[in-house]
Each structure stands twice: as structure tokens, then as C-alpha cells.
Amino acid sequence: RPACRDLPGELAGMKSSGGDPAGQVWLLAASLGGPEAVKAFLDALPGGLPLGFIYAQHIEASFESALSQAVGRHSQWQVNQSRAGDPVRCGEVVVVPISQEMSFDDDGGMRLTGRTWPEPYSPSIDQMMLNLAQHYGDRCGVIAFSGMGSDGGAAAAYLLRQGGRVWTQDANSCACSSMPDNLRESGYSSLSGDPRELAQALVNQLAQQAGRTVAALELDNP
């Protein structure tokens, strides 16, 4: 398998310990062809990044338990089921449940509402984007991978208004590109690439954020 990216120096110095509550959470959103794309993305992503992911995949309920193993088996990321009351943690990917809507408490704990997702999709990427942006604001983002349909298109504007970002898998590398195409054509996506390019872009962005944080600290403490 291809080697994952190295952790840049700016991030290696402030390497987050896996298990800390994630200050920044990104949604990996996918439908048809999604597991292969998400696996390629995670395989290319180094561990030790100061963020966590939630992963919303349109899939039959009978495949839900196999999803963690399918996408996580070669990566440096732990792929876990959702846990009521527990925050999303650095170094992990939480699989969004199919049977009930997930949102977040004021303190960032995952809330399993007991409600089914709004029609027609389970999980609803639109609803998950709304719930994520409502809590995390400018500390969140969405990467829309391969998929059919237009789930995510209705909530993208709200997420951007809250300061989040929307990225998309490019059409050439998708098994089915209609879901990311819809976000691109609506003007919501600020970056597109294949799964490995998206992983590199995320590492670069986190390194820039870390560099700015270090520079600000040095200004405060000359």
C-alpha cells in the first residue's frame, strides 16, 4: 500500500496525544464508492494530527459493523463506533450511526438522539453537517467523497457561514461523482483532489494553523 504522508515539523513539535478531545472535527461524507475513497484518504494521513473525524456513509445497516474494519485496517487512525456523552478524540474516526441521529452537547460530547434521521438518507449528511457546524463553527470541515445524489447540498451554505470548509473528491477519482459534483457546481467547494491529495492538503492546512499559533505565542512572549 502507498506510504502515508510524514508529519510536518510544525505539527511534530506539538504532536497531539491520541485520545485528547478534538478541538477540530471534520466530517467525511460518502455514498456509493465511499469506503474505498475514505480508506485511501486515511491510509495517506499521518497519525498525531490535532483533529478527529466523523464518517457518515450511506450504507445498508447490515454492513455498518464491517465499515470500521474496512476503512481503518491499514491506517494510523482508530475507526470507532459512536459513544454517547464522549467527545470525538484526536486520532480517531467515529462512524456516524445509521439507526439514529447524532448531534453534540454543549461540551462536545456525542449525543445519540434516539430519533431516526430525516428522510431520505440514513445517515443524513445534510443533518450531520448542520449538527457539526452548530457546535464546532470554524473548527470544522467536510470532505465529500464518492457518492450518488445530492445529500450535503442543502446544509453546505450554513456550514460555510459558520466558518467551516467544504472540500470534495475530484470527479476523475470517484466511482460516482454526483455528490461531490453537486457541491462543486453550487460553488461550495473550495478545494478538490483525489483522496491522497486531500490528505496532503489537510496536513498542509493544519501545519499552517500550527505555524500561526506558534508565531502568535512568540509575539506574546518575546
N, C-alpha and C positions, 0 to 999 in steps of 0.2 A: 504494500500500500504506500501511497505517497507520504513523505515525512511531513510532520506538522511544522508550522512556522516557529521560529525562535521568538522568545520573549524579548522585546527591545530593552535596551539598557534603562530607559526612563521608567519602565514598568518593573524590571527585575529588582531595582533598588527598593521599590515599595510593594513588593510582591504580596498579594493578599493571601491570608491563610484561608484555605478552603474551609468552609463551614461558617465563616463570618456572614451575618446578614448582608445581602447585596444592596448597596446603595443605588445601583443602576441595574435595571432589569429590561431585557429585550425579549420580544415575542417572536418566535419562529413560527410562521404560519404556512400551512401547506395542505394540499389536497392530492389529486392524482399525481403520482411520481414523486411525492414529497419525501418519503423516507429515504430514498437513495440520495436525494439532494441534500437533505439535512445531515445525513451521515457524512457525506463528502465535506460539508462545511465544518462539522465538529472534528473530523479527522485532521483537518488543516489548522485547527485553532489550538494554540498552546494552552496548557493549564496555567493557573496562577494569575489569571486576569481578574480585575476588580469588578466583576459583574456576575449576574446569573441570568438564566434564560427560562422562559416558559414556552412550551411547544404545543401548539394547537394544530392537530392533524385530523382532517375529515377521514374517518376510518370506521369500519364495522366494529361494533363493541367486542366481538369475539377476537379481534386482533389487538385490542388495546394492551393486554398484558405483555404481548410479544414485542411491542413497539420499543420499549426501553432497551431491550437486548439488541434489537435490530439496528438502532441508530447509534448506540453507545459503545458497542463492543470493542472498537479499536481506538477510541479517543481517550483523551486525558480528562474527560468530563464525566461526572456521575449523572446518569439519567434516572430520575426517581419519580414515583407517583406523588400526587399532591397530598399535603398533610394539613389538616385543619388547625389553624392557630399558629403554625410555624411559618417564619419568613422564608422567602426564596433566598438561598445562600450562595455565596461566591463559589464558583467551580461546579455548579450543578445546573441541570436542565430538568425542570419539572414538567411532566406530561399533564396537560390540561385535561381534566376528566371529561368523558363523553356523556355520562349519565346526568350530570348536574352542573349548573353554572358555578364558576369560581370567580370571586372578587377578592378585595383586600380590606382588612381592618385599617383603622387609622394608624396603627403602629406597624403596618406592613405584613401582618400575619395573613396567611391564605384563609379565605372564608369560603367554605363549601355551603352554598345557599340552600341546597335541597330542592331548588327549582330546576326544572328542565330548561335547556337553552331555548331562546326564541327561535321559532321556525325560520328557515327550513333546515338549518345545519346544526349538527351536534358534533363537536362544539361549534359555537358561532364565533367566527373570527371577528366579526364586527363588534359583538358584545364584549369579547375579551379585550379588544383594543380600547373600547370605552372604559372598561373597568381598570385597565392598566394605566391609561393616561390620567384618569381621575385621581389615582393615588400617586403615581410617580412623576407626572408632569414632564419637565425637561430632562428627567433622568431615565427616560425610556425610549425605546425604538421598536420598529417592526421590520423584519425581513420576510417578504412574501416569496416563497419558493414555488416550485412547480405545482399547478393545480388548475382544475376546471372552475368555471363560474366566476362570480364577481364578489364573493364574500371578502369583506375588508374595505370595499369601496365606499360604503356608507359612513364608516367611522373614521376614515383617514383624515378628513379635514379637521375633525375635533382633536385628534391626536396631535396634528401639526400645530394647531392653535395653542395647545398646552405646552408646546416646546419640544415635542418628540420628533423623531425622524422616521421616514419610511424609505426603505431600500427594497430592491427587487432583484430576483434572479433573471438573468438575460434570457431572451426567448430561445436562443440557439442551444442553450444547455438544458432546457426544460423538456420533460416528457410531454407536458401540456402547459402552454404558456398563457392561457386565457386569464388566470387570476392575477399574475404579475402584470400582464399586458394592460389589464383594466386600470390598475393603479398608475402605470406609466402614462397611458393615454389621457387620464384625468389630470395629469400634472402633479401628482402627489409624490412620486418617487424622485429622490434627489441623487440616487446612485444605483447603477445596475452592474451586474457582473455574474460570472459563473460562481459556484459555491466557494471555490478556493480564493477567488478574487475578493469575494465578500468577506471572507475570513481575514484576509490581509488588510482590507480597508478598515475593518473593525479594530484590529490590533493597532494600525496606524493612528486611528482616531483616539483610542484610549491612551496611546503614548503621547499624543499632542496634549490631551487633557492633563495627563500627569506632569508633563513639562511645564504647563502653565501653572499648575498647583505649586510645584517646586519653586518656580520663579517668584510667585506671589509670596511664598513663605520667606524666601531670601530677602525680598523687599521689606517685609515686616520685621525681619530680624537681621539687619545689616551687620 
